[in-house]
Structures are given as C-alpha cells and as structure tokens.
Amino acid sequence: MSLTKIYEIVVFITFLYSIYLFVFKKKLKEQFYLFLYLLIVILVDIIPVNIQYLKKCDRIFLFIVYILFSILYFGIIYHKSIVNKSFRILNFILLIFLIFLNIYKFQDQNIEKINFIPIISLPILFIYLSISWYLFKLKNVDETKITDSFLFWISSGILIWSVFFIFRAIPMYFLQENDPRLLSFVIAAFSVVNIVTYLLFLIGLINIKNERTSGRI
C-alpha cells in the first residue's frame, strides 16, 4: 500500500471518529469541531486526486481555500484557548494581516505556481500558535496532565507538520527543475509526516475524557 493511500485512510478514520464524537458523545469543546477541518482536507487534498473528473480542477484554488480556512480555524481555536491578553491582541493582528496578505497575493497568482507567501504563511502561523500554547501551559501548570489536553496533540501535530513542510515547500520549484529524484524523496518523506500528524490528531480524539461538555469553546 502506498504512503498516499495510508495518509488518506488515516485522515478518513480521524474524520469519521470526530463525527462519531460530535454526534454520539457531544464532544464539542474538546475536539473543537475538528471534523470541519478534516472535511476541508478531504475536499481539497483527497477527493480531487481520486475522482477522474475532478483531477482537471484548479488545485491551486483549492489550496488557497485550504490556507485561508486553516488560518481562521486554528487562529480562532488558539485565540479562545490561550487566556492571555497580549497573545490575543497579537494573534488577532496576525490573523487579519495573513488573511489580507494572502488574498492580495492570490489576486496576482501564477496559475502554475503557488506564491511563496501562501506557502510559508501557514506553517509560520502554526509554529507560532503551537509554541504559544506550550508556553502558556508551562506558565499555568495545574494538576491535569498536559497529554490529557486535546490541544497538546493538535499542537504537536501542526508543529511537526510545519517544520517539515517548510523544508519540503521552499526548495520545491528549484528541485522540480534541477533534481526531480530528490524532490520525489522529499515528497515521500513528507507523506510520512502527514500520516504522523493526523495520527496525533486521532490520538488526541481518542484521549478525550468521557464526560459530556458544553457546545462552547
């Protein structure tokens, strides 16, 4: 079985389990409606490459939608979860800046290549959000184990993904023109990282406590 298929299976399992928690366990607060994010991933990164008719669709546009949605989705989650006025102000400014910057760059987008700004903005935001959460938890220690927090697994997943994504994306077009074999290896390695990331998301969902929670984040 290819790494791509394993990645798709892991994403679908995580998505279905997230739906199960939402529908039957009412786990609204802890899982932060993760199924919405996973649905976007499926619509953008899985379905178009597996349905013949959709293979001809504009993947660049879909990737743009994914970036903008991810900026808002994770930005809002961490904004509500990190109770720190300075972080919230800076986070709000950063989100607005990245959204408008990406929209501006997308208007002048080369249809064949994704602009460097959209490529790099999402992992930088992920690194900032995850490290901010770790620092917040270190400064606000309680009796609860950090691994009991769903955001621990989310933060670990997006941090790992972001670091590897930067090394995969920045030299992408250079390798495409100068060393396609190395690019193929990098893409394969990043597929492993994708699998690990969504496995961490799944572990976070599985570790959610059994008590019911309110629908508010």
Secondary structure, DSSP 8 states (H G I E B T S, - for coil): --HHHHHHHHHHHHHHHHHHIIIII--HHHHTTHHHHHHHHIIIIIHHHHSGGGGGS-HHHHHHHHHHHHHHHHHHHHHHHS--HHHHHHHHHHHHHHHHHHHHHHHT--TTS--HHHHHHHHHHHHHHHHHHHHHHHHS--SS-GGGSHHHHHHHHHHHHHHHHHHHHTTHHHHHHH-HHHHHHHHHHHHHHHHHHHHHHHHHHHTS-SS---S--
